Structure formats: structure tokens, C-alpha cells
């Protein structure tokens, strides 16, 4: 076959399409890379949309916007399905969100499960590497311990979390931990520390624009004023809070405030008004959450009814509470037993009353509720008086007086602290503002780091684009050089190898023949009377004749054979691995084929013959000598009348 036949046949097509294809490929490549750079590729855009949705859900949890349990469950399901461990920041955020929101805190087992979840996550390497996530999970765990009535465990952990939150300079965690710790201090009667914590948390929540949590913290602050002995101020705050919750559609929050208003009204001795508030709250929780959830507010209703000497009504509420309120729920349980003791005392059931007192006392002491113990000692004394056990009554009264004095002393200290705290709010605001500013600096640093990351990515992508462009240019240049090289060795008219290349290949075959002792033959042929063809028909027809002759000869040859144009109308066929006899047969077939070929597409009724000289290597010293022998044989063919093939023999 023709040398590089398949490749050369594609040269013309390659010339026409290479430039178009290269330009199209480069344009597509640049477009793809550009879209990737700016995050506009379909895959990256879909991921970006998903991340935005995930961040929006996280933000709703942070802002406290989820109030419906079904909405919370759906949001958590979406986060769990779409946040992967590879996305470290969002994965860590998910762990804290799950701890705070994935467990029903009205059920003890669920609370224990939340503690187990926090413990497990705190042991994992990924969580341990994040100080903020670790601190948040510890805070969640402390809150769950508080719900189980393990107040001392919770308080100890709150103290650690507050210290860690300041260490990592996290305003949000400082606000959360001090708000929760302040609520415990308030319940225990430590109003000095409670006010300091709650006021600090309040300023931070407002500075962070966390209105939902600011409202809840303000609820605890108002409750502290009530417990502190300032129910009027507390009611003022409560009324605003109740309206705020109702305006935002947060019915749970509004009904929680009704309970607090009820407590404040009790402090003022307005029992009928207090009873109305407690019953409204009780009815709401019963209708929306069920009997168990309403059992805690049932205790509050019973307490007011006993103050109004309506023991029979109170008993129904206390019986309901006793079915669900367990000792682990320290606050509600202790007051339930105290109210049961009061009710039994009023009914003259003194042994039963003493039994209730013992249970209430253990619970109050466990949660360190001095205010509850004060009331308990008074009821305890009254029971002994009713039994005419004057010694025991006296001792109980002494306990009451001692507790009352202790509370008075604490209250006096607290009033001093309250005044100092109120006048020191400017300093608290200043400290909180510094925390907020530090937080903003951190956020700005993160933004800068993110921008730098994108800038580095842009530089890398642009570098890749430049390298690709250079590679494409280099490739095109290489292809162009190869094409020029091929063209330099190719006859432009017939697309056969030219004289230079054909002789070079002949030299190569001649040398390899010596090394491997393989036969080598050549055929040198030309068109008979070709000068007359040019003279009679013109050079255009002559060129077409040469092209046709090239195609005929090329079609008759084998794959390993080489046909080249070595002169005007002269062609050389190199036949590696071919004996003299085989070469003669090939040459005769070539002569016969040309004579019988139809050249009507060149010129009507045009006929052409060729003469061929064949030489086979037989002790030749060089390829030039072999070529001369073929030329001599061609001369003899011409002399013999043309249109024939002559084999030269040594």
C-alpha cells in the first residue's frame, strides 16, 4: 500500500477541521472552567443551593423560629440526609442541633438518650477538635441533667461551660450558659448571682439580635424579681412578655408566662387572679400536650386552691400530678408533696401529712430550694401543733425561723447586689460589647480567609487554563511541524512519497536486507511517450494522467510495498521480501493493468502504456547500483518496443 496511506488520506480533512475543532474545544474548555471558577456549573450550583438551604435551617434553629414539633422533625431529617462528614463545619453544627432538638424533653428516657448522645459525640475526634462544638455539647448535657433533677451536676457543668465560653470568646455560648445558670441560681434563691448572669445574658442576646432567646431570658429575669420579693416589677415584665409571645404566635411561650404571672399574683396574695392564670395554663397544656405534660401545672393549680381552702378541688389536681410527677423532677415534685401535706393537715390527716412532709423535705434539700424549705418548716410546725406535740412543733418553728433569717440575710445581700448590678449595667454592657466586637473580628477573619481561598482557587484555575492553552498551542505547533515534515517528503501532485523519501527508504531496506538476508526487488517504470501527452493534451491532462497512474500502481501493491514518484513521469516501486520472479510477475501485472485501464475520466478514449525495469538484489554493493540495474532494464524495455517489463540479471 501507499506509504502512510491512511494517515495521508486524512491530511486534507485534518487541515480543514483541525482549526475549527481546536477552537471549539478551547472555547468549551474555557467556558467550563469559567463556570466552575464562579460556581456556576450545574453540579456546584446544586450543591451551593443545598448548602444555602442547610444554612437557612441552622439559622432558624439559632433564632428559635421552630415552634412546631413536626417542623422540627422535618428540618432535622433534611439536615441528617444532606449534611455529610466531609462538610466538617456543618457536620459539627448538626451534632449540637441534634442534641438540643432531637429529643422529647417531656420524657425521662429521651432526656437520658440526649445525655448519652452528648457523651458519645464528646469522645469522637472530630468533635474534640472543635472547642465551640465541645462546649455547646457540654452545655446541652448540663441542661439535660437539670431536667432530670440533677441540679448539682448541672450547676457544676454550667460553671465549667461558662469558663470555657469566655476562653474561646463565644458571645452566644456565654449568653446561653449564663442564662441557664442564672435560672438555676434564681430557683435556689441565689438572686445576686442569678441577676448578674441573667442581665449579662440579656445584653448579649439583644446585641446578637437573638430576640427569641432574649425574650426567654427576660422571662427568667422577671421570675427572679418575683422570687426576689418584687412581684410588681415581675408582673410588669411578664405582661409585656405574654403579649409579645401572643403577637408572634408562640402559644407555648405565652402560656408559660401565664404560670409565672400566677406565681407573682400569689406573692401579692391575689389568689383568685392567680388561680385563673394557672387554670388557663393547665387547660392549654392538657389540650395540646396531654395529661402528663399538664401534670406539672396541675401542681400549681392545687397550691392556689389550698390557699383558698378548697381542698376537695385541690385533691383532684394533686392526684393527677402524683400519677406523672416523679422525684427526679425536683421542683414540681417537692411542691406537690408540700401541697399534699397542707391538704392532709387541713383534713386532720396528720400521719399522712408528716409522710408527705418527709418526702417534700428530701426533695427540697436535694435541689437546695431554701424558699420551699421555709414554707415546709411552717407547715411542719403546724402539723405538730395540731397533734399537740409541742416539742416537735417548737423545733420545726426554730427551723422555720432559722431558714427565714437566712433568707432575710440573703435577701438583704441580694438587694445590695441587685442595686450594684443595676448600677453596674454600664460595665456589663461594655464587657459584652467587647465580646461582640471580638466576635465580629473573628467573623471578618473567616470572611477574609474564605475570600483568600477563592482567590487561590481562581489563581490555580487560571494557571490551569493558561497551561492548557499553552499545551494546545504546543500540540498544534507539533502537528503543524509533523504536517510540514510529511509534506516535505511527499509529492504534492500524486501524494506519493517523493524522490528523496523513496530513495531513503530504499537505502534502509537495502541495509536491512544485508542484516536479515531477505530478498529485495525494485520496479522502475514510466509512462510511454509522455512528452507527446503533454504536447497534445496539455499539462493539466498530463497531471491527471500521472495521478491516475499513481492510483493504479498504488492499488496493485501490497501493504509492505512502497510506490514513489522519483521523476517527471518516472515511478519507483520498492518490494521488500520479494524475489526477482515475484517482482517480474508484479511488474507484468502492472503493465497489463495500465494498458487495459479506462482513462475516460481523464480524457475520452485516452490510452496509456508503461515500460518497467526490474532488478533484484544479487550481490549489489549499494542501493545506487541496484537502482542503476533497474534503470538499465527499463532502457531495454523501451528499446524492446515499450509496454513491457524487463528483468535485469547479473
VEXVEX-61204 format. One record per residue (C-alpha): residue number from 1; x, y, z. Coordinates in steps of 0.5 Angstrom, whole numbers, m for minus. Example, Ala and Ser with C-alpha at 12.3 -4.5 7.8 and 13.67 -1.06 7.14 Angstrom:
REM VEXVEX-61204
{r 1 {25 m9 16}}
{r 2 {27 m2 14}}
REM end
This chain:
REM VEXVEX-61204
{r 1 {0 0 0}}
{r 2 {2 7 m1}}
{r 3 {7 10 5}}
{r 4 {3 12 11}}
{r 5 {m3 11 6}}
{r 6 {m9 12 12}}
{r 7 {m5 18 15}}
{r 8 {m4 22 9}}
{r 9 {m11 20 6}}
{r 10 {m13 24 13}}
{r 11 {m9 30 12}}
{r 12 {m14 34 7}}
{r 13 {m19 33 12}}
{r 14 {m15 35 18}}
{r 15 {m13 41 15}}
{r 16 {m20 43 14}}
{r 17 {m22 41 21}}
{r 18 {m17 42 26}}
{r 19 {m17 49 27}}
{r 20 {m25 49 28}}
{r 21 {m24 43 33}}
{r 22 {m19 46 37}}
{r 23 {m22 53 37}}
{r 24 {m29 49 39}}
{r 25 {m25 45 44}}
{r 26 {m22 51 47}}
{r 27 {m28 55 48}}
{r 28 {m32 50 51}}
{r 29 {m26 48 56}}
{r 30 {m25 56 58}}
{r 31 {m33 56 59}}
{r 32 {m33 50 63}}
{r 33 {m27 52 67}}
{r 34 {m30 59 68}}
{r 35 {m37 57 70}}
{r 36 {m33 52 75}}
{r 37 {m29 58 78}}
{r 38 {m35 62 79}}
{r 39 {m39 56 82}}
{r 40 {m44 56 76}}
{r 41 {m43 49 74}}
{r 42 {m49 45 75}}
{r 43 {m46 41 80}}
{r 44 {m43 46 84}}
{r 45 {m49 50 83}}
{r 46 {m54 45 86}}
{r 47 {m49 44 92}}
{r 48 {m49 51 93}}
{r 49 {m57 51 93}}
{r 50 {m57 46 98}}
{r 51 {m52 49 103}}
{r 52 {m56 55 103}}
{r 53 {m62 51 105}}
{r 54 {m58 48 110}}
{r 55 {m55 54 113}}
{r 56 {m62 57 113}}
{r 57 {m65 52 117}}
{r 58 {m59 52 122}}
{r 59 {m60 60 123}}
{r 60 {m68 58 124}}
{r 61 {m65 54 130}}
{r 62 {m61 59 132}}
{r 63 {m66 64 132}}
{r 64 {m71 60 136}}
{r 65 {m76 60 130}}
{r 66 {m78 53 130}}
{r 67 {m84 52 135}}
{r 68 {m88 46 132}}
{r 69 {m85 39 133}}
{r 70 {m87 37 126}}
{r 71 {m83 42 123}}
{r 72 {m77 41 128}}
{r 73 {m77 34 126}}
{r 74 {m78 35 118}}
{r 75 {m72 40 119}}
{r 76 {m67 35 123}}
{r 77 {m69 30 118}}
{r 78 {m67 34 112}}
{r 79 {m60 36 116}}
{r 80 {m59 29 117}}
{r 81 {m60 27 110}}
{r 82 {m56 32 107}}
{r 83 {m50 34 112}}
{r 84 {m44 30 111}}
{r 85 {m38 29 115}}
{r 86 {m34 32 109}}
{r 87 {m37 38 111}}
{r 88 {m34 39 117}}
{r 89 {m37 46 119}}
{r 90 {m44 44 118}}
{r 91 {m43 37 121}}
{r 92 {m41 39 127}}
{r 93 {m46 44 128}}
{r 94 {m51 39 126}}
{r 95 {m49 35 133}}
{r 96 {m50 41 137}}
{r 97 {m57 42 134}}
{r 98 {m59 35 135}}
{r 99 {m57 35 142}}
{r 100 {m62 41 143}}
{r 101 {m67 39 139}}
{r 102 {m68 32 137}}
{r 103 {m70 29 144}}
{r 104 {m77 30 147}}
{r 105 {m75 33 154}}
{r 106 {m82 31 157}}
{r 107 {m80 24 157}}
{r 108 {m74 22 162}}
{r 109 {m72 17 158}}
{r 110 {m71 21 152}}
{r 111 {m67 26 156}}
{r 112 {m62 20 158}}
{r 113 {m62 19 151}}
{r 114 {m60 26 150}}
{r 115 {m54 26 155}}
{r 116 {m52 19 152}}
{r 117 {m51 22 145}}
{r 118 {m47 28 148}}
{r 119 {m43 24 152}}
{r 120 {m41 19 145}}
{r 121 {m40 26 141}}
{r 122 {m35 29 146}}
{r 123 {m31 22 145}}
{r 124 {m30 23 138}}
{r 125 {m24 26 135}}
{r 126 {m28 31 130}}
{r 127 {m32 34 136}}
{r 128 {m26 34 141}}
{r 129 {m22 38 135}}
{r 130 {m27 44 136}}
{r 131 {m27 48 142}}
{r 132 {m34 51 141}}
{r 133 {m38 45 139}}
{r 134 {m35 41 145}}
{r 135 {m37 47 150}}
{r 136 {m44 47 146}}
{r 137 {m45 40 147}}
{r 138 {m43 40 155}}
{r 139 {m48 46 156}}
{r 140 {m53 41 153}}
{r 141 {m51 36 157}}
{r 142 {m52 40 163}}
{r 143 {m59 42 161}}
{r 144 {m61 35 161}}
{r 145 {m58 34 168}}
{r 146 {m62 40 170}}
{r 147 {m68 37 167}}
{r 148 {m67 30 171}}
{r 149 {m67 34 177}}
{r 150 {m59 33 178}}
{r 151 {m58 40 180}}
{r 152 {m52 40 183}}
{r 153 {m49 36 177}}
{r 154 {m52 41 172}}
{r 155 {m49 47 176}}
{r 156 {m42 44 176}}
{r 157 {m42 43 169}}
{r 158 {m45 50 168}}
{r 159 {m39 53 171}}
{r 160 {m34 50 167}}
{r 161 {m38 52 161}}
{r 162 {m38 59 163}}
{r 163 {m31 59 164}}
{r 164 {m30 55 157}}
{r 165 {m34 60 153}}
{r 166 {m30 66 156}}
{r 167 {m24 62 154}}
{r 168 {m26 61 147}}
{r 169 {m29 68 147}}
{r 170 {m36 66 144}}
{r 171 {m41 71 146}}
{r 172 {m47 66 144}}
{r 173 {m45 61 149}}
{r 174 {m43 66 154}}
{r 175 {m50 68 154}}
{r 176 {m53 61 153}}
{r 177 {m49 58 159}}
{r 178 {m50 64 164}}
{r 179 {m58 65 162}}
{r 180 {m59 57 164}}
{r 181 {m54 58 170}}
{r 182 {m58 64 172}}
{r 183 {m64 61 172}}
{r 184 {m62 55 177}}
{r 185 {m59 61 182}}
{r 186 {m66 64 182}}
{r 187 {m69 58 183}}
{r 188 {m65 56 189}}
{r 189 {m65 63 192}}
{r 190 {m58 66 190}}
{r 191 {m61 72 187}}
{r 192 {m55 76 187}}
{r 193 {m51 71 182}}
{r 194 {m58 70 178}}
{r 195 {m59 77 177}}
{r 196 {m51 78 175}}
{r 197 {m52 72 170}}
{r 198 {m59 74 167}}
{r 199 {m57 81 166}}
{r 200 {m51 79 162}}
{r 201 {m54 74 158}}
{r 202 {m60 79 157}}
{r 203 {m55 85 154}}
{r 204 {m51 79 150}}
{r 205 {m58 77 147}}
{r 206 {m60 84 145}}
{r 207 {m53 85 142}}
{r 208 {m53 79 138}}
{r 209 {m60 81 136}}
{r 210 {m63 74 138}}
{r 211 {m70 76 140}}
{r 212 {m73 70 141}}
{r 213 {m68 68 147}}
{r 214 {m68 75 149}}
{r 215 {m75 74 151}}
{r 216 {m74 67 155}}
{r 217 {m68 70 158}}
{r 218 {m72 76 160}}
{r 219 {m77 71 163}}
{r 220 {m72 68 168}}
{r 221 {m70 75 170}}
{r 222 {m77 77 171}}
{r 223 {m78 71 175}}
{r 224 {m72 73 179}}
{r 225 {m75 79 181}}
{r 226 {m81 75 183}}
{r 227 {m77 71 188}}
{r 228 {m73 76 190}}
{r 229 {m79 80 193}}
{r 230 {m81 85 188}}
{r 231 {m87 81 184}}
{r 232 {m90 88 182}}
{r 233 {m84 89 177}}
{r 234 {m84 82 175}}
{r 235 {m91 82 173}}
{r 236 {m90 89 169}}
{r 237 {m84 85 165}}
{r 238 {m89 78 165}}
{r 239 {m95 82 162}}
{r 240 {m90 85 156}}
{r 241 {m87 78 155}}
{r 242 {m94 75 155}}
{r 243 {m97 80 150}}
{r 244 {m90 79 146}}
{r 245 {m91 72 145}}
{r 246 {m98 72 143}}
{r 247 {m96 77 138}}
{r 248 {m91 73 135}}
{r 249 {m96 67 135}}
{r 250 {m92 63 140}}
{r 251 {m97 60 145}}
{r 252 {m93 56 149}}
{r 253 {m89 62 151}}
{r 254 {m95 66 152}}
{r 255 {m98 60 157}}
{r 256 {m91 59 160}}
{r 257 {m91 66 162}}
{r 258 {m99 66 165}}
{r 259 {m96 61 170}}
{r 260 {m90 66 172}}
{r 261 {m96 71 173}}
{r 262 {m100 67 177}}
{r 263 {m94 66 182}}
{r 264 {m93 73 182}}
{r 265 {m100 74 184}}
{r 266 {m99 69 189}}
{r 267 {m94 73 192}}
{r 268 {m98 79 192}}
{r 269 {m104 75 196}}
{r 270 {m109 76 190}}
{r 271 {m110 68 190}}
{r 272 {m117 68 185}}
{r 273 {m113 72 180}}
{r 274 {m107 67 181}}
{r 275 {m112 61 180}}
{r 276 {m115 64 174}}
{r 277 {m108 64 171}}
{r 278 {m106 57 173}}
{r 279 {m112 54 170}}
{r 280 {m111 58 164}}
{r 281 {m104 55 163}}
{r 282 {m106 48 166}}
{r 283 {m112 47 160}}
{r 284 {m107 49 155}}
{r 285 {m102 44 156}}
{r 286 {m107 39 157}}
{r 287 {m111 40 151}}
{r 288 {m104 41 147}}
{r 289 {m99 36 150}}
{r 290 {m104 31 154}}
{r 291 {m105 29 161}}
{r 292 {m97 28 163}}
{r 293 {m95 35 160}}
{r 294 {m101 38 164}}
{r 295 {m99 35 171}}
{r 296 {m94 40 173}}
{r 297 {m98 46 172}}
{r 298 {m104 42 176}}
{r 299 {m99 42 182}}
{r 300 {m99 50 181}}
{r 301 {m107 50 181}}
{r 302 {m107 45 187}}
{r 303 {m103 50 191}}
{r 304 {m107 56 190}}
{r 305 {m114 52 191}}
{r 306 {m111 50 198}}
{r 307 {m109 57 200}}
{r 308 {m117 59 198}}
{r 309 {m118 53 203}}
{r 310 {m121 49 197}}
{r 311 {m118 42 199}}
{r 312 {m123 38 195}}
{r 313 {m122 41 189}}
{r 314 {m114 41 190}}
{r 315 {m114 34 191}}
{r 316 {m116 32 184}}
{r 317 {m111 36 181}}
{r 318 {m106 33 186}}
{r 319 {m108 26 185}}
{r 320 {m107 27 177}}
{r 321 {m100 30 179}}
{r 322 {m98 24 183}}
{r 323 {m99 20 177}}
{r 324 {m94 23 173}}
{r 325 {m89 28 177}}
{r 326 {m83 23 179}}
{r 327 {m78 25 185}}
{r 328 {m73 27 179}}
{r 329 {m77 33 177}}
{r 330 {m75 36 184}}
{r 331 {m78 43 183}}
{r 332 {m85 40 182}}
{r 333 {m85 34 186}}
{r 334 {m83 38 192}}
{r 335 {m88 43 192}}
{r 336 {m93 37 190}}
{r 337 {m91 34 197}}
{r 338 {m92 40 201}}
{r 339 {m99 42 198}}
{r 340 {m101 35 200}}
{r 341 {m98 36 207}}
{r 342 {m102 42 207}}
{r 343 {m108 39 205}}
{r 344 {m108 33 209}}
{r 345 {m106 38 215}}
{r 346 {m113 42 214}}
{r 347 {m117 35 213}}
{r 348 {m114 33 220}}
{r 349 {m110 27 217}}
{r 350 {m103 28 221}}
{r 351 {m99 22 220}}
{r 352 {m101 23 212}}
{r 353 {m99 30 213}}
{r 354 {m92 28 216}}
{r 355 {m90 23 211}}
{r 356 {m91 28 205}}
{r 357 {m87 33 209}}
{r 358 {m81 28 210}}
{r 359 {m82 27 202}}
{r 360 {m82 34 201}}
{r 361 {m76 36 205}}
{r 362 {m72 31 202}}
{r 363 {m73 34 195}}
{r 364 {m72 41 197}}
{r 365 {m66 39 201}}
{r 366 {m63 36 194}}
{r 367 {m65 42 190}}
{r 368 {m63 47 195}}
{r 369 {m69 51 195}}
{r 370 {m69 55 201}}
{r 371 {m76 58 200}}
{r 372 {m79 52 199}}
{r 373 {m76 49 206}}
{r 374 {m78 56 209}}
{r 375 {m85 54 207}}
{r 376 {m84 47 209}}
{r 377 {m82 48 216}}
{r 378 {m88 53 218}}
{r 379 {m93 47 215}}
{r 380 {m89 42 219}}
{r 381 {m89 46 226}}
{r 382 {m97 47 224}}
{r 383 {m98 39 224}}
{r 384 {m94 38 231}}
{r 385 {m98 44 234}}
{r 386 {m105 40 231}}
{r 387 {m102 34 234}}
{r 388 {m100 38 241}}
{r 389 {m93 35 240}}
{r 390 {m90 42 243}}
{r 391 {m83 40 243}}
{r 392 {m83 38 236}}
{r 393 {m87 44 234}}
{r 394 {m82 48 237}}
{r 395 {m76 45 234}}
{r 396 {m80 46 227}}
{r 397 {m81 53 228}}
{r 398 {m74 54 230}}
{r 399 {m72 51 223}}
{r 400 {m77 56 220}}
{r 401 {m74 62 224}}
{r 402 {m67 60 222}}
{r 403 {m69 59 215}}
{r 404 {m73 65 215}}
{r 405 {m67 69 218}}
{r 406 {m62 66 213}}
{r 407 {m67 68 207}}
{r 408 {m67 75 210}}
{r 409 {m60 76 211}}
{r 410 {m59 73 203}}
{r 411 {m65 78 201}}
{r 412 {m61 84 204}}
{r 413 {m55 82 201}}
{r 414 {m58 81 194}}
{r 415 {m62 87 195}}
{r 416 {m55 91 196}}
{r 417 {m52 86 190}}
{r 418 {m58 88 186}}
{r 419 {m57 95 187}}
{r 420 {m50 95 185}}
{r 421 {m52 90 179}}
{r 422 {m57 95 177}}
{r 423 {m52 101 177}}
{r 424 {m46 97 174}}
{r 425 {m50 95 168}}
{r 426 {m46 100 164}}
{r 427 {m40 96 166}}
{r 428 {m43 89 164}}
{r 429 {m45 93 157}}
{r 430 {m38 95 156}}
{r 431 {m36 88 157}}
{r 432 {m41 85 153}}
{r 433 {m40 90 147}}
{r 434 {m32 88 147}}
{r 435 {m34 81 146}}
{r 436 {m39 83 141}}
{r 437 {m33 86 137}}
{r 438 {m28 81 138}}
{r 439 {m34 76 135}}
{r 440 {m34 81 129}}
{r 441 {m27 81 128}}
{r 442 {m27 73 128}}
{r 443 {m32 73 123}}
{r 444 {m29 78 119}}
{r 445 {m22 74 119}}
{r 446 {m27 68 117}}
{r 447 {m29 72 111}}
{r 448 {m22 74 109}}
{r 449 {m20 67 110}}
{r 450 {m26 65 105}}
{r 451 {m24 70 100}}
{r 452 {m17 68 100}}
{r 453 {m19 61 99}}
{r 454 {m23 63 93}}
{r 455 {m17 68 90}}
{r 456 {m12 62 91}}
{r 457 {m17 57 87}}
{r 458 {m18 63 82}}
{r 459 {m11 63 81}}
{r 460 {m10 56 81}}
{r 461 {m16 55 76}}
{r 462 {m13 61 71}}
{r 463 {m6 58 72}}
{r 464 {m9 51 69}}
{r 465 {m13 55 64}}
{r 466 {m6 58 62}}
{r 467 {m2 51 62}}
{r 468 {m8 48 58}}
{r 469 {m8 54 53}}
{r 470 {0 53 52}}
{r 471 {m1 46 51}}
{r 472 {m6 47 46}}
{r 473 {m1 52 42}}
{r 474 {5 47 43}}
{r 475 {0 41 41}}
{r 476 {m2 45 34}}
{r 477 {5 47 33}}
{r 478 {8 40 34}}
{r 479 {2 38 29}}
{r 480 {4 43 24}}
{r 481 {11 41 24}}
{r 482 {9 34 23}}
{r 483 {5 36 17}}
{r 484 {10 40 14}}
{r 485 {15 35 15}}
{r 486 {10 30 12}}
{r 487 {9 35 6}}
{r 488 {17 36 5}}
{r 489 {17 28 4}}
{r 490 {11 28 m1}}
{r 491 {10 29 m8}}
{r 492 {5 35 m8}}
{r 493 {1 32 m14}}
{r 494 {1 25 m13}}
{r 495 {1 25 m6}}
{r 496 {6 19 m6}}
{r 497 {13 20 m3}}
{r 498 {18 24 m7}}
{r 499 {25 22 m9}}
{r 500 {28 24 m3}}
{r 501 {24 20 2}}
{r 502 {23 14 m3}}
{r 503 {31 13 m4}}
{r 504 {32 14 3}}
{r 505 {27 8 5}}
{r 506 {31 4 m1}}
{r 507 {37 5 3}}
{r 508 {34 3 9}}
{r 509 {31 m3 6}}
{r 510 {38 m5 3}}
{r 511 {42 m5 9}}
{r 512 {36 m9 13}}
{r 513 {37 m14 7}}
{r 514 {44 m15 9}}
{r 515 {43 m16 16}}
{r 516 {37 m21 16}}
{r 517 {39 m24 9}}
{r 518 {32 m22 6}}
{r 519 {30 m21 m1}}
{r 520 {29 m14 m4}}
{r 521 {27 m12 m11}}
{r 522 {25 m6 m14}}
{r 523 {21 m4 m20}}
{r 524 {23 3 m24}}
{r 525 {17 5 m29}}
{r 526 {15 11 m33}}
{r 527 {9 13 m38}}
{r 528 {11 11 m45}}
{r 529 {11 17 m50}}
{r 530 {9 22 m44}}
{r 531 {12 28 m47}}
{r 532 {7 27 m53}}
{r 533 {1 27 m48}}
{r 534 {4 34 m45}}
{r 535 {5 37 m52}}
{r 536 {m2 34 m55}}
{r 537 {m7 35 m49}}
{r 538 {m3 40 m45}}
{r 539 {0 40 m38}}
{r 540 {m7 39 m34}}
{r 541 {m8 33 m37}}
{r 542 {m1 30 m36}}
{r 543 {m2 32 m29}}
{r 544 {m9 28 m29}}
{r 545 {m5 22 m32}}
{r 546 {0 22 m27}}
{r 547 {m5 22 m21}}
{r 548 {m9 16 m25}}
{r 549 {m2 12 m26}}
{r 550 {0 13 m18}}
{r 551 {m7 11 m16}}
{r 552 {m7 5 m21}}
{r 553 {0 3 m18}}
{r 554 {m1 4 m11}}
{r 555 {m8 0 m11}}
{r 556 {m4 m6 m14}}
{r 557 {2 m6 m9}}
{r 558 {2 m10 m2}}
{r 559 {2 m7 5}}
{r 560 {9 m7 6}}
{r 561 {11 m4 m1}}
{r 562 {13 3 m3}}
{r 563 {11 7 m9}}
{r 564 {14 13 m10}}
{r 565 {15 19 m16}}
{r 566 {22 20 m17}}
{r 567 {22 24 m23}}
{r 568 {17 27 m28}}
{r 569 {13 21 m31}}
{r 570 {18 16 m27}}
{r 571 {16 12 m21}}
{r 572 {20 7 m17}}
{r 573 {17 1 m13}}
{r 574 {21 m2 m7}}
{r 575 {19 m9 m6}}
{r 576 {22 m12 1}}
{r 577 {22 m19 2}}
{r 578 {20 m20 m6}}
{r 579 {24 m25 m10}}
{r 580 {26 m23 m18}}
{r 581 {21 m28 m20}}
{r 582 {15 m25 m16}}
{r 583 {18 m18 m18}}
{r 584 {17 m19 m25}}
{r 585 {10 m22 m24}}
{r 586 {8 m16 m20}}
{r 587 {11 m11 m26}}
{r 588 {8 m15 m32}}
{r 589 {1 m15 m28}}
{r 590 {2 m7 m27}}
{r 591 {4 m6 m35}}
{r 592 {m2 m10 m37}}
{r 593 {m7 m6 m32}}
{r 594 {m5 0 m34}}
{r 595 {m6 m2 m41}}
{r 596 {m13 m4 m40}}
{r 597 {m15 2 m35}}
{r 598 {m20 6 m37}}
{r 599 {m18 13 m37}}
{r 600 {m24 17 m40}}
{r 601 {m25 21 m33}}
{r 602 {m18 24 m36}}
{r 603 {m20 25 m43}}
{r 604 {m25 21 m47}}
{r 605 {m22 15 m51}}
{r 606 {m15 16 m48}}
{r 607 {m10 10 m47}}
{r 608 {m3 10 m44}}
{r 609 {2 4 m43}}
{r 610 {8 4 m39}}
{r 611 {15 1 m39}}
{r 612 {18 m3 m33}}
{r 613 {25 m5 m31}}
{r 614 {26 m10 m25}}
{r 615 {32 m11 m21}}
{r 616 {33 m16 m15}}
{r 617 {39 m16 m10}}
{r 618 {44 m20 m13}}
{r 619 {51 m18 m10}}
{r 620 {50 m11 m11}}
{r 621 {54 m7 m7}}
{r 622 {50 m1 m6}}
{r 623 {42 1 m7}}
{r 624 {45 6 m12}}
{r 625 {48 0 m16}}
{r 626 {41 m4 m15}}
{r 627 {38 3 m18}}
{r 628 {42 3 m24}}
{r 629 {41 m4 m26}}
{r 630 {33 m3 m26}}
{r 631 {34 3 m30}}
{r 632 {38 m1 m35}}
{r 633 {33 m6 m35}}
{r 634 {28 0 m36}}
{r 635 {32 2 m42}}
{r 636 {32 m5 m45}}
{r 637 {24 m5 m44}}
{r 638 {24 2 m48}}
{r 639 {28 m1 m53}}
{r 640 {24 m7 m54}}
{r 641 {18 m3 m56}}
{r 642 {15 m1 m50}}
{r 643 {9 m3 m46}}
{r 644 {13 m9 m43}}
{r 645 {17 m11 m37}}
{r 646 {24 m13 m37}}
{r 647 {28 m16 m31}}
{r 648 {36 m15 m30}}
{r 649 {40 m21 m28}}
{r 650 {47 m20 m26}}
REM end
